[in-house]
Amino acid sequence: MGLLDLLAAGYLAKRAHHKLNPPIIEAPDDITVIGVEAKGTNEYLIKFRKGDSGSWSSFRVSRNTRTRSGGWKFHW
């Protein structure tokens, strides 16, 4: 195995780890989390809905994020 093969294997292993271990999310009371998707090696896309509305919004968090304004908490 060459150096590039080892680097590629490490990158793919890290992506797989992040996909299988998403954060535990504490959302505000009026928010429903509808999806958590791994993006790259260090970010997650959080999709959520306010109340009973039909539309959704999203934002990205990294593994360094612990809180977000509005009452969001992330446990890694």
Buried (B, 14 or more C-beta within 10 A) or exposed (E): EEEEEEEEEEEEEEBEEBEEEBBEBEBEEEBEBEEBEBBEBEBBEBBBBEEEEEEEEEEEBEBEBEEBEEEBBBEE
